[in-house]
Amino acid sequence: MMSPERDVASECQRLSLAADRWRDVSPDERADLAMRTAQSIGCEAGAWVRAAVAMKSVGPDGQDACTDRLRPVLQAEECATGPIATLRLLFLTAQALRSIGKTGVPEVSVGPRMTHGQNQIHESPFGSPSSFVAVDVLPVRRLYDPTIFRGYRATVRCANTGSVETFMKLWQEECQQRPVSEGVAVVLGAGNVTGLAAADAVSQIFEHGRAVLLKLHPVQSSLAPVFRAALKPLVEAGLLSVVVGGAALVTDAISAQEVTAMHLTGGEETFRNVVSSNKKKLLTKSITCELGNVTPWVIVPGNYSEKDLFFQADQIAASIANNSSFNCIATKVVLTSRSWPQRQQFLGRIEQRLESLPARPVWYPGAVDLHQNATGDSVSNGCLQPKLFRDVHRESHPHWFAREWFIPSAVETTVEGESIDDFCVAVSQIVHDLPGNLAASVTRPDGMATHDESRVELLIEHMRYGVVAVNTWSALAYAVANVPWGGFPGGTIESPESGLGYVHNPCFLPLVHNTILRSPLRVWPMPPWFPWHGKGGRLTEGVAEMYSAITAGKSGIWNLVRMLPDVFRG
């Protein structure tokens, strides 16, 4: 805890001196620090996961309510969203910095190219541009993505600069200028996912060249020693200070003249309170934020095989159950066609999966009251089971569509129309009216007629979201760590939507419009983040060990091989 005002001021001064030194550090030296930090995280991964699981095992009464059946599920989730995500971000950051030192820009999966959208076939309902500079950032071969994320492709779409040559020039300038932003950033960490605060700090240090005063969310205050140990190389370099405290500490930090930026990950209400309480002091500072979303998942009607249908249903069930839906991109609205013949079978599979899962402690503050307000049902024993409510419409239940509910519940709503054209028009309007523009998912069948496929592609290309995920949960775009993560461009301080600016842009891509993440309809092996995966905990631990080995200069291949038995048994 840092209580005296002078302590905050002196800490910001100390950080500012380190930021000044950081400006003169070469890309290769910065890469070395990123790799040392990744190795430190690898050493502390077990402690990180144990602390996170303990935090999320406590019910509203303060007692441990985690069952033996639930514990390995939490271990898998916390390892994936904590150590693994941060390890991956640091490795990719180091790789990008080393490439910048050699060639001026990072190495990517597929280099910049001009692409053209579907406007020639259909007019966009929202007037988005029809051409972009596209850059593929996934797969990353050095991290065995062709095996772990087999069939996935992430394409970052940047604003049309007129030519690839012009874009390359802007990209090189961005790689030189952005990492020397100078000063100190106050990072206000989120409380829902333990990896978010660490990643936000890493982004500020390496992508913007700032030192960071990281104030943890009160829910995560017990993890402060873990973060200090895991991020020890950054702390020892004077570039990071991990603190806990309340609103007074935030005000004192923002008031410091050494502070040049503030980043917040959390809810819009929290963001507005921080801004309104510190309005004059923030006028001269860079402000970025990530604020969440009422996340839609659109199911394009068609003829799916049973295996494909069930895998897509399983993904949606897992996206609702994951972290008790205390995620800014937990699925909240599932959109289907009322006339789709496979609708009942699809929804039945989602419900079957959710009903099979153990109830989880309601550990996030305020969730008990939120659940009662949203559903009308009370919480018994301090635990909740994830649930999907069928056939819910805005006209009769507007509250589900008006805000992001931080509870393990989602709704399914139907649209009318016999044709794909009608479906896409209706869905576009519903999705456009939902609060937020962070991320969305679309499931589409294979083997569509040419016209229908073009119409669905138009829908995908013109959805106003920072990430549009096709056939997969949009959270994977955050997990891969090199997809720029933030709301769709256009937010303002007064109307931030899902946020301002981006985190997770280690490739320093300029003029980012959004990203389209694509996946096959069905992937094998079963993703370890599925909560019914029998070996999810062991596999996520294995991936963390593999990434840690790679950051230590090893190939990681034997770590991958050792995971194979659990892959087949999952």
MIDRENLO-923467 format. One record per residue (C-alpha): residue in one letter; x, y, z. Coordinates in steps of 0.1 Angstrom, whole numbers, plus 5000, padded with zeros to 4 digits. Layout:
N
REC   r      u      v      w
REC   A      X      Y      Z
...
//
This chain:
570
REC   r      u      v      w
REC   M   5000   5000   5000
REC   M   5013   5035   4991
REC   S   4994   5060   5013
REC   P   5014   5092   5017
REC   E   5011   5116   4988
REC   R   5048   5122   4988
REC   D   5054   5085   4982
REC   V   5034   5086   4950
REC   A   5053   5117   4939
REC   S   5087   5102   4946
REC   E   5078   5070   4930
REC   C   5067   5088   4898
REC   Q   5100   5108   4899
REC   R   5120   5076   4902
REC   L   5101   5060   4873
REC   S   5106   5091   4852
REC   L   5144   5088   4855
REC   A   5142   5052   4844
REC   A   5120   5062   4814
REC   D   5146   5088   4804
REC   R   5173   5061   4804
REC   W   5150   5038   4785
REC   R   5148   5062   4756
REC   D   5184   5056   4747
REC   V   5182   5018   4749
REC   S   5186   5000   4716
REC   P   5159   4976   4702
REC   D   5182   4946   4708
REC   E   5187   4956   4744
REC   R   5150   4961   4749
REC   A   5144   4927   4734
REC   D   5168   4912   4759
REC   L   5148   4927   4788
REC   A   5116   4914   4773
REC   M   5131   4879   4772
REC   R   5145   4880   4807
REC   T   5110   4891   4819
REC   A   5094   4862   4801
REC   Q   5119   4838   4817
REC   S   5110   4853   4851
REC   I   5073   4847   4844
REC   G   5081   4811   4835
REC   C   5097   4806   4869
REC   E   5068   4822   4887
REC   A   5039   4807   4866
REC   G   5030   4781   4893
REC   A   5027   4807   4920
REC   W   5007   4830   4897
REC   V   4982   4803   4889
REC   R   4978   4792   4925
REC   A   4972   4828   4937
REC   A   4947   4834   4909
REC   V   4928   4802   4916
REC   A   4927   4811   4953
REC   M   4913   4845   4945
REC   K   4885   4830   4923
REC   S   4876   4802   4948
REC   V   4861   4826   4974
REC   G   4824   4831   4975
REC   P   4805   4862   4986
REC   D   4808   4851   5022
REC   G   4845   4851   5020
REC   Q   4848   4813   5023
REC   D   4865   4789   4999
REC   A   4838   4774   4978
REC   C   4859   4757   4951
REC   T   4852   4720   4946
REC   D   4877   4693   4935
REC   R   4859   4691   4902
REC   L   4862   4728   4896
REC   R   4898   4734   4907
REC   P   4915   4719   4876
REC   V   4892   4739   4854
REC   L   4902   4771   4871
REC   Q   4939   4761   4869
REC   A   4936   4757   4831
REC   E   4918   4790   4827
REC   E   4942   4810   4850
REC   C   4973   4795   4834
REC   A   4960   4803   4799
REC   T   4950   4839   4806
REC   G   4978   4847   4830
REC   P   5013   4833   4825
REC   I   5008   4819   4790
REC   A   4993   4851   4775
REC   T   5020   4873   4791
REC   L   5048   4849   4781
REC   R   5036   4850   4745
REC   L   5033   4888   4745
REC   L   5068   4892   4758
REC   F   5083   4867   4733
REC   L   5065   4884   4703
REC   T   5076   4918   4716
REC   A   5112   4906   4718
REC   Q   5110   4890   4683
REC   A   5096   4923   4669
REC   L   5122   4945   4685
REC   R   5151   4923   4672
REC   S   5136   4924   4637
REC   I   5133   4962   4639
REC   G   5169   4964   4649
REC   K   5179   4945   4617
REC   T   5153   4956   4591
REC   G   5134   4985   4605
REC   V   5101   4966   4608
REC   P   5089   4934   4626
REC   E   5087   4901   4608
REC   V   5051   4890   4603
REC   S   5033   4858   4590
REC   V   5023   4875   4557
REC   G   5036   4909   4548
REC   P   5015   4940   4539
REC   R   4993   4938   4508
REC   M   4964   4957   4494
REC   T   4930   4940   4498
REC   H   4896   4949   4485
REC   G   4863   4942   4503
REC   Q   4829   4932   4490
REC   N   4815   4966   4483
REC   Q   4816   4959   4446
REC   I   4790   4932   4452
REC   H   4768   4948   4479
REC   E   4767   4983   4493
REC   S   4779   4984   4529
REC   P   4751   4993   4554
REC   F   4776   5013   4575
REC   G   4798   5029   4548
REC   S   4831   5013   4558
REC   P   4860   5016   4534
REC   S   4863   4990   4507
REC   S   4901   4985   4506
REC   F   4928   4981   4533
REC   V   4964   4973   4538
REC   A   4962   4938   4552
REC   V   4989   4922   4574
REC   D   4987   4886   4587
REC   V   5002   4882   4623
REC   L   4991   4846   4629
REC   P   5004   4819   4627
REC   V   5038   4824   4644
REC   R   5059   4794   4635
REC   R   5085   4798   4662
REC   L   5058   4792   4688
REC   Y   5044   4762   4670
REC   D   5012   4779   4660
REC   P   5007   4757   4629
REC   T   5002   4729   4655
REC   I   4985   4747   4684
REC   F   4964   4771   4663
REC   R   4962   4748   4633
REC   G   4941   4764   4605
REC   Y   4939   4798   4622
REC   R   4947   4831   4605
REC   A   4947   4866   4619
REC   T   4946   4895   4594
REC   V   4951   4930   4607
REC   R   4934   4955   4584
REC   C   4950   4990   4583
REC   A   4937   5021   4566
REC   N   4944   5024   4529
REC   T   4976   5045   4524
REC   G   4974   5043   4486
REC   S   5002   5018   4482
REC   V   5022   4992   4501
REC   E   5053   5013   4497
REC   T   5037   5043   4515
REC   F   5024   5019   4542
REC   M   5059   5005   4547
REC   K   5073   5040   4551
REC   L   5047   5048   4578
REC   W   5053   5015   4595
REC   Q   5090   5022   4597
REC   E   5084   5056   4612
REC   E   5060   5041   4637
REC   C   5086   5015   4648
REC   Q   5111   5043   4654
REC   Q   5088   5069   4670
REC   R   5062   5051   4691
REC   P   5086   5033   4715
REC   V   5101   5066   4727
REC   S   5069   5083   4739
REC   E   5087   5092   4772
REC   G   5073   5098   4807
REC   V   5053   5076   4831
REC   A   5021   5058   4824
REC   V   4996   5052   4852
REC   V   4980   5018   4844
REC   L   4947   5011   4862
REC   G   4945   4973   4861
REC   A   4913   4953   4856
REC   G   4900   4930   4883
REC   N   4885   4902   4863
REC   V   4915   4885   4845
REC   T   4949   4884   4862
REC   G   4969   4887   4829
REC   L   4953   4920   4818
REC   A   4972   4943   4842
REC   A   5006   4927   4834
REC   A   4999   4929   4796
REC   D   4988   4965   4799
REC   A   5021   4973   4817
REC   V   5042   4954   4792
REC   S   5025   4972   4763
REC   Q   5032   5007   4778
REC   I   5068   4998   4785
REC   F   5078   4982   4752
REC   E   5053   4996   4727
REC   H   5053   5032   4740
REC   G   5086   5035   4759
REC   R   5071   5046   4791
REC   A   5078   5036   4827
REC   V   5047   5023   4845
REC   L   5030   5028   4878
REC   L   5007   4998   4878
REC   K   4978   5002   4903
REC   L   4961   4968   4908
REC   H   4923   4965   4911
REC   P   4913   4960   4947
REC   V   4902   4924   4939
REC   Q   4937   4915   4928
REC   S   4956   4932   4957
REC   S   4967   4899   4971
REC   L   4985   4892   4938
REC   A   5008   4922   4941
REC   P   5038   4901   4955
REC   V   5033   4876   4927
REC   F   5034   4903   4900
REC   R   5064   4919   4915
REC   A   5082   4886   4914
REC   A   5070   4876   4879
REC   L   5079   4909   4864
REC   K   5111   4913   4885
REC   P   5134   4923   4856
REC   L   5111   4953   4848
REC   V   5109   4963   4885
REC   E   5147   4960   4888
REC   A   5152   4981   4857
REC   G   5132   5009   4874
REC   L   5105   5007   4847
REC   L   5077   4992   4868
REC   S   5062   4998   4902
REC   V   5032   4976   4913
REC   V   5010   4993   4939
REC   V   4977   4989   4955
REC   G   4954   5017   4967
REC   G   4922   5036   4962
REC   A   4909   5066   4943
REC   A   4932   5090   4963
REC   L   4963   5072   4950
REC   V   4950   5074   4914
REC   T   4944   5112   4918
REC   D   4979   5117   4933
REC   A   4995   5097   4905
REC   I   4977   5115   4877
REC   S   4986   5148   4893
REC   A   5023   5140   4891
REC   Q   5040   5161   4864
REC   E   5061   5131   4853
REC   V   5029   5112   4843
REC   T   5023   5116   4806
REC   A   4996   5089   4801
REC   M   4969   5069   4817
REC   H   4955   5036   4806
REC   L   4925   5018   4822
REC   T   4910   4984   4816
REC   G   4876   4981   4832
REC   G   4840   4993   4829
REC   E   4828   5025   4813
REC   E   4814   5038   4846
REC   T   4848   5034   4862
REC   F   4864   5052   4833
REC   R   4840   5081   4834
REC   N   4845   5084   4872
REC   V   4883   5086   4868
REC   V   4881   5111   4840
REC   S   4855   5134   4857
REC   S   4874   5133   4890
REC   N   4907   5143   4873
REC   K   4895   5162   4842
REC   K   4918   5192   4844
REC   K   4948   5170   4852
REC   L   4942   5147   4823
REC   L   4940   5175   4797
REC   T   4977   5172   4788
REC   K   4980   5135   4791
REC   S   4974   5106   4767
REC   I   4943   5086   4776
REC   T   4936   5051   4765
REC   C   4912   5025   4778
REC   E   4895   4991   4771
REC   L   4860   4991   4784
REC   G   4842   4959   4774
REC   N   4813   4950   4752
REC   V   4779   4933   4749
REC   T   4795   4905   4728
REC   P   4774   4890   4700
REC   W   4779   4856   4684
REC   V   4761   4853   4650
REC   I   4751   4819   4637
REC   V   4746   4820   4599
REC   P   4719   4795   4590
REC   G   4730   4766   4568
REC   N   4735   4728   4567
REC   Y   4762   4719   4593
REC   S   4774   4684   4599
REC   E   4766   4672   4634
REC   K   4803   4673   4644
REC   D   4807   4709   4631
REC   L   4774   4720   4647
REC   F   4783   4705   4681
REC   F   4818   4720   4681
REC   Q   4805   4754   4674
REC   A   4779   4750   4701
REC   D   4806   4738   4725
REC   Q   4827   4769   4718
REC   I   4797   4792   4727
REC   A   4791   4772   4759
REC   A   4827   4775   4769
REC   S   4828   4812   4761
REC   I   4798   4817   4785
REC   A   4813   4795   4812
REC   N   4849   4807   4811
REC   N   4859   4828   4841
REC   S   4822   4828   4852
REC   S   4815   4852   4823
REC   F   4835   4879   4841
REC   N   4852   4887   4808
REC   C   4847   4917   4786
REC   I   4842   4895   4756
REC   A   4821   4867   4772
REC   T   4793   4858   4748
REC   K   4762   4877   4758
REC   V   4738   4876   4728
REC   V   4736   4846   4704
REC   L   4718   4855   4672
REC   T   4701   4827   4652
REC   S   4675   4824   4624
REC   R   4641   4813   4636
REC   S   4636   4793   4604
REC   W   4670   4775   4607
REC   P   4662   4737   4609
REC   Q   4691   4729   4631
REC   R   4684   4757   4657
REC   Q   4668   4735   4684
REC   Q   4696   4709   4681
REC   F   4722   4736   4683
REC   L   4707   4753   4714
REC   G   4701   4720   4731
REC   R   4738   4712   4728
REC   I   4748   4745   4744
REC   E   4724   4739   4772
REC   Q   4736   4704   4777
REC   R   4772   4715   4780
REC   L   4763   4743   4804
REC   E   4742   4721   4826
REC   S   4770   4696   4829
REC   L   4794   4721   4845
REC   P   4799   4727   4882
REC   A   4786   4759   4897
REC   R   4813   4784   4905
REC   P   4817   4808   4934
REC   V   4804   4843   4927
REC   W   4837   4860   4935
REC   Y   4835   4892   4915
REC   P   4821   4922   4935
REC   G   4785   4931   4928
REC   A   4777   4900   4907
REC   V   4752   4886   4932
REC   D   4730   4917   4929
REC   L   4736   4919   4892
REC   H   4724   4884   4887
REC   Q   4692   4890   4907
REC   N   4685   4922   4888
REC   A   4690   4906   4854
REC   T   4673   4873   4859
REC   G   4650   4878   4889
REC   D   4666   4848   4906
REC   S   4685   4848   4939
REC   V   4719   4832   4943
REC   S   4720   4801   4965
REC   N   4751   4790   4983
REC   G   4772   4818   4968
REC   C   4776   4799   4935
REC   L   4761   4801   4900
REC   Q   4759   4778   4871
REC   P   4762   4793   4836
REC   K   4730   4795   4817
REC   L   4716   4804   4782
REC   F   4681   4819   4780
REC   R   4663   4811   4747
REC   D   4642   4833   4725
REC   V   4648   4866   4743
REC   H   4640   4898   4724
REC   R   4648   4934   4729
REC   E   4611   4944   4728
REC   S   4601   4923   4758
REC   H   4635   4922   4777
REC   P   4654   4953   4767
REC   H   4678   4951   4797
REC   W   4697   4922   4782
REC   F   4706   4943   4751
REC   A   4713   4976   4769
REC   R   4744   4968   4790
REC   E   4771   4943   4796
REC   W   4760   4920   4825
REC   F   4790   4906   4844
REC   I   4772   4874   4853
REC   P   4774   4838   4838
REC   S   4743   4842   4816
REC   A   4737   4849   4779
REC   V   4706   4852   4758
REC   E   4696   4838   4724
REC   T   4676   4860   4701
REC   T   4661   4851   4667
REC   V   4657   4870   4635
REC   E   4631   4865   4608
REC   G   4638   4860   4571
REC   E   4641   4830   4547
REC   S   4672   4841   4528
REC   I   4708   4848   4538
REC   D   4703   4884   4525
REC   D   4674   4889   4549
REC   F   4693   4873   4578
REC   C   4724   4895   4573
REC   V   4704   4927   4570
REC   A   4685   4919   4602
REC   V   4716   4908   4621
REC   S   4735   4939   4610
REC   Q   4709   4962   4626
REC   I   4707   4943   4659
REC   V   4745   4940   4663
REC   H   4750   4977   4653
REC   D   4726   4987   4681
REC   L   4744   4967   4709
REC   P   4765   4987   4733
REC   G   4803   4984   4726
REC   N   4824   4976   4696
REC   L   4853   4955   4710
REC   A   4847   4920   4695
REC   A   4822   4898   4679
REC   S   4821   4862   4665
REC   V   4804   4848   4634
REC   T   4798   4811   4627
REC   R   4793   4804   4590
REC   P   4788   4770   4572
REC   D   4811   4756   4546
REC   G   4799   4750   4510
REC   M   4777   4781   4507
REC   A   4764   4793   4473
REC   T   4786   4820   4458
REC   H   4760   4848   4463
REC   D   4753   4838   4499
REC   E   4790   4834   4507
REC   S   4797   4869   4494
REC   R   4768   4883   4514
REC   V   4781   4867   4546
REC   E   4816   4880   4538
REC   L   4801   4915   4535
REC   L   4786   4911   4569
REC   I   4819   4900   4584
REC   E   4840   4928   4567
REC   H   4817   4956   4578
REC   M   4810   4947   4614
REC   R   4822   4976   4635
REC   Y   4843   4958   4660
REC   G   4879   4958   4669
REC   V   4880   4921   4662
REC   V   4856   4899   4642
REC   A   4863   4862   4648
REC   V   4850   4837   4622
REC   N   4841   4802   4635
REC   T   4859   4809   4668
REC   W   4856   4829   4701
REC   S   4870   4864   4697
REC   A   4889   4860   4730
REC   L   4915   4840   4711
REC   A   4925   4872   4693
REC   Y   4936   4885   4727
REC   A   4953   4853   4737
REC   V   4976   4852   4706
REC   A   4990   4885   4719
REC   N   4999   4902   4686
REC   V   4964   4912   4674
REC   P   4959   4949   4682
REC   W   4933   4948   4710
REC   G   4908   4976   4714
REC   G   4875   4991   4704
REC   F   4866   4999   4668
REC   P   4882   5033   4658
REC   G   4862   5065   4664
REC   G   4857   5065   4702
REC   T   4861   5098   4721
REC   I   4866   5107   4758
REC   E   4829   5117   4759
REC   S   4817   5086   4740
REC   P   4845   5059   4743
REC   E   4824   5029   4732
REC   S   4847   5000   4740
REC   G   4878   5020   4743
REC   L   4904   5043   4730
REC   G   4937   5031   4715
REC   Y   4951   4996   4715
REC   V   4971   4973   4736
REC   H   4989   4941   4723
REC   N   5004   4957   4692
REC   P   5040   4945   4695
REC   C   5043   4948   4657
REC   F   5038   4985   4659
REC   L   5013   4984   4630
REC   P   5000   5019   4621
REC   L   4965   5031   4611
REC   V   4948   4999   4625
REC   H   4912   4996   4614
REC   N   4903   4962   4629
REC   T   4913   4925   4627
REC   I   4895   4894   4613
REC   L   4905   4862   4629
REC   R   4895   4831   4610
REC   S   4893   4794   4621
REC   P   4880   4762   4606
REC   L   4845   4751   4616
REC   R   4860   4724   4638
REC   V   4895   4720   4651
REC   W   4914   4691   4667
REC   P   4926   4686   4693
REC   M   4900   4699   4717
REC   P   4910   4733   4730
REC   P   4922   4731   4766
REC   W   4901   4761   4775
REC   F   4870   4740   4771
REC   P   4860   4735   4808
REC   W   4851   4698   4803
REC   H   4886   4690   4789
REC   G   4899   4662   4811
REC   K   4935   4673   4807
REC   G   4931   4711   4803
REC   G   4952   4719   4834
REC   R   4981   4697   4824
REC   L   4981   4710   4788
REC   T   4981   4747   4797
REC   E   5009   4740   4821
REC   G   5028   4722   4793
REC   V   5023   4752   4769
REC   A   5036   4776   4796
REC   E   5066   4754   4801
REC   M   5072   4752   4763
REC   Y   5070   4790   4759
REC   S   5093   4794   4789
REC   A   5118   4770   4773
REC   I   5116   4789   4740
REC   T   5123   4823   4757
REC   A   5154   4806   4774
REC   G   5168   4798   4739
REC   K   5156   4762   4736
REC   S   5135   4748   4707
REC   G   5106   4738   4729
REC   I   5100   4707   4707
REC   W   5104   4682   4736
REC   N   5079   4702   4757
REC   L   5055   4699   4727
REC   V   5061   4661   4724
REC   R   5056   4655   4761
REC   M   5021   4670   4758
REC   L   5009   4645   4732
REC   P   4996   4619   4756
REC   D   4973   4645   4773
REC   V   4963   4658   4738
REC   F   4950   4623   4729
REC   R   4934   4617   4763
REC   G   4916   4650   4765
//
